[in-house]
Amino acid sequence: MQTLPNSYLETLQKGRRTGEADVAHYSVRDPYEASDLAQAIAAGYGGSSRIRLGLCELLMNAIEHGNLEIGFDLKTILLDQGSYMDTLEFRLASQLYAGRHVDLFVETLPQKARFTVVDQGKGFDPTPFLANADEPSVLPHGRGIILASRTCFDQMLYNQLGNVVVGISNLTEGCPVRIN
């Protein structure tokens, strides 16, 4: 798996141009903000459902698994017990997690758009999730990374820690592009 250079994220965080593109920066805390932002960003790309769905998956993963530290196994248990939403809301309000946010950096280049999602969690290794992509799952979760990487983005890259992911979409001619 190809990883991101550290200098890439440092450039984005300083609000600099990354070469050919201006960088727009957004920040979200909860799933509702994430969904609204994904829809608004997708509208700037002709209402692309691929971009909307991909951003929703990446932002939700960053909030849930990164910032709120709800791992795969814990989510499985919470869903089985019917307490997932209560736990999500509790952690969003908890002093331990309340100050955390997810950053989204959006870059529109001449031929592609780059969406960088940064969470404040401990990170994870995405390799097992990508490696098991062809194995059917009976669980009601655990497919977001596969969905985003295979259906929504033309390329996805993670940093070594696993708390930064970049989704890259190739833009077709005639796709309206604007960043609000």
Secondary structure, DSSP 8 states (H G I E B T S, - for coil): --B--HHHHHHHHTT---SS--EEEEEE-SHHHHHHHHHHHHHTTTT-HHHHHHHHHHHHHIIIIIIS---HHHHHHHHHHT-HHHHHHHHHHSTTTTT--EEEEEEE-SSEEEEEEE-SS-----HHHHHTTTS---SSS--HHHHIIIII-SEEEE-SSSSEEEEEEE--TT------
